Structures are given as structure tokens and as C-alpha cells.
């Protein structure tokens, strides 16, 4: 995919103004409502307001195309959520989105024929989107079947009625270079590629998500969490978040659910604080754009 799509969503150094991120000058506490004011959401994707506004515009642009899309990123970054947003912004949003868990296709179960099922899904689906989730887990036999089906459709001059999307937590191009993934299948599923940066590389989004999720779960559980300690806020921002957005969201949900006060400190947030963001970075697959979002 060209550099123009999602290119404005790339991480870049930002200047932090004094008193930003919900901090009160001279205070040891961070106001949740002020943090949440810097957050926005689009199609259940949460992030900093400026990033979400750009994301919304560019999803609509890419969603209107019919190109196949490969979405890569670590577990918990929101790959399926992004695929659903692209489908909803596409030319056939009223038609169904069918999600195929590719890992399950490798399981030996009575009456299950992965080759037959893949052919039927691709050939009989009338419009909408087919999402191959965890496509890197497909067996070599299933890869061959899917590749043959997609290529046969193109060779016969038949326009595929459904849009193809795929997600993977693994670097599919690296797998293809090592003979672990069929190159011709990669060509079929990756006319455009998107890589979602891990949460630890997106400090602005972390701040926005902290406010958004604390306010969301405070309203949901009728717990009036007004503020968190500055220490807790800094620890949340510096945490490595190996489980990405999913882990952050679950930690805040648990903290709010168990809260007995309107303010929280580090000890009130169920996180293994041994993981820190410093010194860790993820490598983006070649040819992939990188929108920093969940």
C-alpha cells in the first residue's frame, strides 16, 4: 500500500505542554474528567482526539476501496476491531462480515473439511467481507486451498463479490520469506497492508485511554472515580502493556469494579508493574502502514 494512506497516523515526537494530560499544577492527583476530555472513539476504537479524527477520515477512504487488506499487530492491539470499522465504512456495509478463525481450521473434528469449507466460503459468499482472523495459523494445506480458490476466481475473470481481509499477530512477509507462508496467497490477501503499533509506543493514546476507560467503567458500575494519583498515572503510562489495549482496558475495569473510594492509587490497580516501556520496541513488517490505534 502507498505511503499516503494512514501515513499521517504514524508516531512522531510531540511536545508536552505544562499542565497537560489532566495534571493539576502542584497536585499529586490526576483528574479523570480532564484526561477523558482528550479522548475520542470511532467504531469502538479509542485514542487521542486528534489521532481518532485522522483515523476516521482515513478509514472511510480505505474502506471505500475493494482491495484486500492484511492487518498485522501484536495480540490485543485491536486488529479485528479495525477490520470491522473498515467493513462498516465500505461499499457494502449492510452485507455481513464473516469472521473465520483460521486456527480452528487446523483442528481435526468430525464432519470438518477445511478445504471444502474454505472454497464454499469464498465462492458462495455474496458480497460483504470475509475476514480471515489469525491467517498465519493456516496449515500449508489450507493455505494451498485458499490460494487456489482466490487465484482461480481471478483467472476465470470473475470478480470476487466479497472483500477479503486478514489479520495476523505474526509477520506474514517474514513467514513467506522462510517458506512458511505461500507467497501467492500473500499477494491475494495483502493488496493493502496495515500494521498497528503496540500500545507501549503510543503514550498520547495511553493517556487518552486511561481517562476514557476510567470514566466509561465508572459510569457502567456506578462508581464515581474522580481522580488517580500522579504516581499511578505515571506507572500506567510507563508500563509496557504486553497485552496492549486489551490488558489496559481489563486492568482499569477491574480497578473500578473493586474500588471503595473516589480516588485510586497504584495499589488499587491490578497490574504486574515489573514490565516497563523503556527499552522495548516492536518491529513493523515491511510495506505496512502504521496507524497508532487500538
C-alpha positions as CSV (number, residue, x, y, z in Angstrom):
1,X,0.0,0.0,0.0
2,X,1.2,3.5,-0.7
3,X,2.6,5.8,2.0
4,X,-0.3,8.2,1.7
5,X,-2.9,6.0,3.4
6,X,-2.6,6.2,7.2
7,X,0.8,8.0,6.8
8,X,-0.5,10.9,9.0
9,X,-1.2,8.4,11.8
10,X,2.5,7.5,12.3
11,X,4.1,8.0,15.7
12,X,6.0,11.3,15.9
13,X,7.7,13.2,18.7
14,X,5.3,15.5,20.4
15,X,5.8,18.5,22.7
16,X,4.0,18.2,26.1
17,X,2.7,21.5,27.4
18,X,2.7,22.1,31.1
19,X,-0.4,21.1,33.0
20,X,-1.5,18.7,30.1
21,X,-2.7,15.1,30.4
22,X,-5.1,16.0,33.2
23,X,-2.5,17.0,35.7
24,X,-3.3,19.8,38.1
25,X,-0.3,22.1,38.7
26,X,1.3,21.3,42.0
27,X,-1.0,18.4,42.7
28,X,-0.3,14.8,43.4
29,X,-3.5,13.7,41.6
30,X,-4.7,13.5,38.0
31,X,-8.3,14.4,37.2
32,X,-10.2,11.6,35.3
33,X,-12.6,14.0,33.5
34,X,-9.7,16.1,32.2
35,X,-8.0,13.1,30.9
36,X,-11.2,11.8,29.3
37,X,-11.6,15.2,27.6
38,X,-8.6,14.4,25.4
39,X,-10.1,11.1,24.2
40,X,-12.4,10.2,21.4
41,X,-13.8,7.0,19.9
42,X,-14.7,5.8,16.4
43,X,-16.3,2.4,15.8
44,X,-15.3,1.4,19.3
45,X,-11.7,2.4,18.7
46,X,-10.4,4.7,21.4
47,X,-7.5,7.1,21.3
48,X,-6.4,10.7,21.5
49,X,-8.8,13.1,19.8
50,X,-6.5,14.3,17.0
51,X,-5.5,10.7,16.1
52,X,-9.1,9.4,16.1
53,X,-10.2,12.2,13.8
54,X,-7.5,11.4,11.3
55,X,-8.2,7.7,11.7
56,X,-11.9,8.2,11.0
57,X,-11.2,10.1,7.8
58,X,-8.6,7.6,6.5
59,X,-10.7,4.5,7.4
60,X,-13.5,6.0,5.3
61,X,-11.1,6.5,2.4
62,X,-9.6,3.0,2.6
63,X,-12.9,1.4,3.4
64,X,-14.4,2.7,0.1
65,X,-11.9,0.6,-1.9
66,X,-12.3,-3.1,-2.7
67,X,-8.6,-4.0,-2.2
68,X,-7.8,-6.9,0.1
69,X,-6.2,-5.8,3.4
70,X,-3.8,-7.5,5.7
71,X,-3.8,-6.1,9.2
72,X,-0.9,-7.0,11.4
73,X,0.0,-6.2,15.0
74,X,0.6,-7.8,18.4
75,X,-2.2,-9.5,20.3
76,X,-4.6,-7.1,21.9
77,X,-4.0,-4.1,19.6
78,X,-7.4,-4.3,18.1
79,X,-6.9,-5.8,14.6
80,X,-10.4,-7.3,14.4
81,X,-11.9,-4.1,15.6
82,X,-10.1,-2.2,12.8
83,X,-11.3,-4.7,10.3
84,X,-14.9,-4.3,11.4
85,X,-14.5,-0.5,11.1
86,X,-13.2,-0.8,7.6
87,X,-16.1,-3.1,6.7
88,X,-18.7,-0.7,8.1
89,X,-17.1,2.1,6.1
90,X,-17.0,0.1,2.9
91,X,-19.2,-0.1,-0.2
92,X,-21.4,-2.9,1.2
93,X,-21.8,-2.2,5.0
94,X,-25.3,-3.6,5.1
95,X,-23.9,-7.0,4.0
96,X,-22.5,-9.4,6.5
97,X,-18.9,-9.6,7.8
98,X,-18.0,-13.3,8.1
99,X,-15.1,-13.9,10.5
100,X,-13.1,-17.1,10.0
101,X,-10.8,-18.2,12.8
102,X,-8.0,-19.8,10.8
103,X,-6.5,-21.6,13.9
104,X,-9.7,-23.6,14.2
105,X,-9.5,-24.8,10.6
106,X,-6.5,-26.9,11.6
107,X,-8.4,-28.8,14.2
108,X,-9.3,-32.4,13.3
109,X,-13.1,-32.6,14.0
110,X,-15.8,-35.0,12.7
111,X,-17.5,-33.5,9.6
112,X,-15.0,-30.7,9.2
113,X,-13.3,-30.4,5.9
114,X,-11.2,-27.2,5.9
115,X,-10.5,-27.3,2.1
116,X,-14.2,-27.7,1.3
117,X,-15.3,-25.1,3.8
118,X,-12.8,-22.5,2.6
119,X,-13.9,-23.0,-1.0
120,X,-17.5,-22.7,-0.1
121,X,-17.0,-19.6,2.0
122,X,-15.1,-17.7,-0.8
123,X,-17.2,-18.9,-3.7
124,X,-20.7,-18.7,-2.2
125,X,-20.4,-15.5,-0.1
126,X,-22.5,-12.9,-1.9
127,X,-20.9,-9.5,-1.1
128,X,-19.8,-8.2,2.3
129,X,-16.5,-9.0,3.8
130,X,-14.7,-12.2,4.6
131,X,-12.2,-11.8,7.5
132,X,-9.5,-14.5,7.9
133,X,-8.5,-14.0,11.5
134,X,-5.1,-15.3,12.6
135,X,-4.3,-16.2,9.0
136,X,-0.7,-17.0,9.9
137,X,-2.0,-20.1,11.7
138,X,-3.4,-21.7,8.5
139,X,-1.9,-25.1,7.7
140,X,0.1,-25.5,4.5
141,X,-2.8,-27.5,3.0
142,X,-5.3,-24.8,4.0
143,X,-3.0,-22.1,2.5
144,X,-2.9,-24.0,-0.7
145,X,-6.7,-24.4,-0.9
146,X,-7.4,-20.7,-0.1
147,X,-4.7,-19.6,-2.6
148,X,-6.0,-21.8,-5.3
149,X,-9.6,-20.6,-4.8
150,X,-8.7,-16.9,-4.9
151,X,-6.5,-17.3,-7.9
152,X,-8.9,-19.5,-9.8
153,X,-11.6,-16.8,-9.3
154,X,-9.3,-14.2,-10.8
155,X,-8.1,-16.5,-13.6
156,X,-11.7,-17.1,-14.7
157,X,-12.3,-13.4,-15.0
158,X,-14.8,-13.5,-12.2
159,X,-14.9,-10.5,-9.8
160,X,-14.8,-11.7,-6.2
161,X,-18.1,-10.4,-4.8
162,X,-16.7,-10.2,-1.2
163,X,-13.9,-8.2,0.1
164,X,-11.0,-10.2,1.6
165,X,-9.4,-9.1,4.8
166,X,-6.9,-10.9,7.1
167,X,-5.3,-10.4,10.5
168,X,-2.2,-11.8,12.0
169,X,-0.1,-11.4,15.1
170,X,2.8,-12.8,13.1
171,X,4.9,-11.2,10.4
172,X,3.5,-12.9,7.3
173,X,6.1,-11.4,5.0
174,X,8.8,-12.9,7.2
175,X,7.0,-16.2,7.2
176,X,6.8,-16.1,3.4
177,X,10.5,-15.4,3.1
178,X,11.2,-18.5,5.2
179,X,8.8,-20.7,3.2
180,X,6.2,-20.9,6.0
181,X,3.5,-19.0,4.1
182,X,2.6,-19.2,0.4
183,X,3.8,-16.1,-1.5
184,X,0.9,-16.3,-3.9
185,X,-1.6,-16.3,-1.1
186,X,0.1,-13.3,0.5
187,X,-0.3,-11.5,-2.9
188,X,-4.0,-12.2,-2.8
189,X,-4.7,-11.0,0.8
190,X,-2.3,-8.1,1.0
191,X,-3.1,-5.6,-1.8
192,X,-3.0,-3.1,1.1
193,X,-1.3,-3.6,4.5
194,X,-1.8,-2.0,7.9
195,X,0.4,-2.5,10.9
196,X,-1.0,-1.4,14.3
197,X,1.7,-0.2,16.6
198,X,1.8,-1.7,20.1
199,X,0.4,0.4,22.9
200,X,3.8,1.0,24.6
201,X,4.8,3.1,21.6
202,X,1.8,5.4,21.8
203,X,2.0,7.4,25.0
204,X,-0.6,10.0,23.9
205,X,-3.1,7.3,23.2
206,X,-2.4,5.7,26.6
207,X,-3.2,9.0,28.4
208,X,-6.5,9.3,26.5
209,X,-7.4,5.7,27.1
210,X,-6.8,5.9,30.8
211,X,-9.3,8.8,31.1
212,X,-11.8,7.2,28.7
213,X,-11.9,3.8,30.3
214,X,-11.9,5.1,33.9
215,X,-14.9,7.3,33.0
216,X,-16.6,4.5,31.0
217,X,-16.4,1.9,33.8
218,X,-17.2,4.5,36.5
219,X,-20.5,5.1,34.7
220,X,-21.1,1.5,34.0
221,X,-20.6,0.3,37.6
222,X,-22.0,3.5,39.2
223,X,-18.6,4.1,40.9
224,X,-17.7,7.8,41.0
225,X,-13.9,7.6,40.3
226,X,-12.8,11.2,40.2
227,X,-9.0,11.0,40.2
228,X,-6.0,8.8,40.3
229,X,-2.7,9.5,42.0
230,X,0.1,11.0,39.9
231,X,2.2,8.0,40.8
232,X,-0.4,5.7,39.4
233,X,-0.8,7.7,36.3
234,X,2.9,7.7,35.6
235,X,3.1,4.0,36.2
236,X,0.2,3.3,33.8
237,X,1.9,5.4,31.1
238,X,5.3,3.8,31.6
239,X,4.0,0.2,31.8
240,X,5.0,-1.9,28.8
241,X,1.5,-3.4,28.3
242,X,2.4,-6.7,26.7
243,X,-1.3,-7.4,26.3
244,X,-1.8,-3.9,24.7
245,X,-5.2,-2.2,24.7
246,X,-7.0,-5.4,26.0
247,X,-4.8,-5.5,29.0
248,X,-5.1,-1.8,29.8
249,X,-8.9,-2.0,29.5
250,X,-9.2,-5.0,31.7
251,X,-6.9,-3.6,34.4
252,X,-9.0,-0.4,34.6
253,X,-12.3,-2.3,34.6
254,X,-11.1,-4.4,37.5
255,X,-9.8,-1.4,39.4
256,X,-13.1,0.5,39.1
257,X,-15.2,-2.6,39.8
258,X,-13.3,-3.2,43.1
259,X,-13.0,0.5,44.1
260,X,-14.2,1.6,47.5
261,X,-13.3,5.3,47.1
262,X,-13.5,8.1,44.6
263,X,-9.7,8.1,44.1
264,X,-7.2,5.4,43.3
265,X,-3.5,4.8,43.8
266,X,-1.0,2.3,42.4
267,X,-2.0,-0.5,44.8
268,X,-5.7,-0.3,43.6
269,X,-4.8,-1.2,40.0
270,X,-4.3,-4.9,39.3
271,X,-1.2,-4.8,37.1
272,X,2.2,-6.5,37.2
273,X,4.3,-3.4,37.4
274,X,7.5,-5.3,36.7
275,X,7.0,-4.6,32.9
276,X,8.1,-1.1,31.8
277,X,8.0,0.5,28.4
278,X,11.6,1.7,28.4
279,X,13.9,-0.3,26.1
280,X,11.2,-2.2,24.2
281,X,10.0,-1.6,20.7
282,X,8.2,-3.7,18.1
283,X,9.4,-4.1,14.5
284,X,6.9,-3.2,11.8
285,X,6.6,-5.6,8.9
286,X,8.0,-4.3,5.6
287,X,5.5,-2.5,3.3
288,X,3.0,-1.9,6.1
289,X,1.5,1.5,7.2
290,X,1.2,2.0,10.9
291,X,-1.8,3.8,12.4
292,X,-1.2,4.1,16.2
293,X,-4.5,3.0,17.5
294,X,-6.1,0.0,19.2
